[in-house]
Structure formats: structure tokens, C-alpha cells
Amino acid sequence: MTSAKLFVPIIAALCLAACNSAQPVAVAQAPVAATRNTTPVGFELPDGSGCSGAIRRYRAIMDNDLAMGHVTQGVYATIQNEIAAAASACAAGRDAQAVALVHASKARHGYPG
């Protein structure tokens, strides 16, 4: 066997070894599995007026969307923080500000106002 014929398998082995020693690629975590794929029969948005009604309705929509897999847990947590800020404003008697916070959150996340 000539030295050139020995050289090819050695290069091939080194290339394969280099490929196998590469750092693992980070894989994104799968979102939380949906518990259902449709809104439950008889689902109704909560009643109420003013900021408290707007907040209860938005929470119900988000809980339903999370259960159906329409939002990830991370987006859901972000929106829950935004709803909590609106609920704080509502509890402090700042109705207009609370409703504005709900509308801004809906707009930011693609929900109709």
C-alpha cells in the first residue's frame, strides 16, 4: 500500500472524530402541552363593567388560550404580570388607567381591543 492510500483513511477518520466532538446544540424546550383543542361548550366570558370586568374577561381568555396551546407558558406569564398591573390600578381606583393597561396588553399580544 502506498503512503497516499494510507493517508486518505486517516484523514477521513480525523474528520469524523472532529464531527463527533462538536459541542451539543441547545434545543428549545417544548411548550406546555395543551389540555384541549377547543373552547369548552358553554364557555362564557365573565360579566362586569369597568376595569374589574375587563380584567376578569382578559384573564378568562388567557386561561382558555393557555389550555388550548395558543400561548406558551412564557407569554402567559408575561401577560399575567401585565394583568396584575392593571388589577393594581383598578384596586387603587384608577379605572381608566387599568382599562388602558388591559387594552395595551391586548394590542401588544395580538388580541382584539
N, C-alpha and C positions, 0 to 999 in steps of 0.2 A: 504494500500500500504506500502510495506517495504521501508526502507531508501535506499536500494540498487536500487530499481526500480525508486525512485525519483532522484537518483544520475546520472543515465545514461542520461536522457533528459537534465539535467543541464549541464553536460559535453559536450553533443552534441551541445547545444546552445552556449556554450562558444567557442567551436571550430569554429562554423560557424561565430560567431562575430569576431573572430580573423582573419578569412579568408577575411571577408568583410572590415576589417580595414587596410588591407595591402596597402602599398604605390603604387600608379599607376606606371605602367611600361611605360617608354618612348617609343614612337613609332616613327620610322623613317619617315621622310616626303617623300611623294611620289614624284618621279621625275616629271619634267615638261612634260606634255602630248605632244606626237609627233603630229605635224600638218599634217604629211603624212607618208605613209609607203613605198614609193618607191621614187627613184630619179626622178625628173621631166623629161618628154620627152624633148629631145633637150638639156639637161644639158651638158655643155662643160666646161672643166677647162680653166681658163684664159691663154692666151698666154703670152709670155715674157721669157726673158732669165735672167741669173744671179740670184742674190739674190731677186730682186723685183718680178720676175716671180715665183720663188719658194715660196715666201711668199704669193702672190696672190692665187696660186693654193692651198696651205695648208689652207688658210682662207676659200676658197670656199668649200673644202672638209669638214672642221669642221662645217661650217654653214649648209651644207647639212646633216651631221650626227646628228647635234643637232635637226634639223627639223624632222628627221626620228626617233628620240629617241634612237639613237645608243650611245650617250654620255649623261651624266647627266649635268645639269647646272653647277655644281661644277667643273667637269672635263673640261668642255668647257671653263670656266673662267680661270682655270689654264693654259690651252693651249693658250688661248688668251694672257695671260701675257708672255708666252714663245715666242709667235709670235711677240709681241711688242718689246721684247728684240732683236729679230732677225731684225726687221724693223729698230730699232735704229742703230744697227751695219751697216746695209745696207745703211742707210741715211748718215752715217759717212764715207762711202767709204770702209768699211771693208767687202767686198763681201764674201770672203772665210769664215770669222767668221760667218757671217749671215747665209750662206748656211749650215755651220756646226751646228749652233743652231737649224735650221729647222730640219735637219736630226736627231739630238739628241732628239728633242721633239717627232718626229715621232716614233723613236725607243722606247722611254720611254713609249709611249702610245699605242704601238702595230700597228702602221701604217707602211706599206712597205716603204723603203727608196728609 
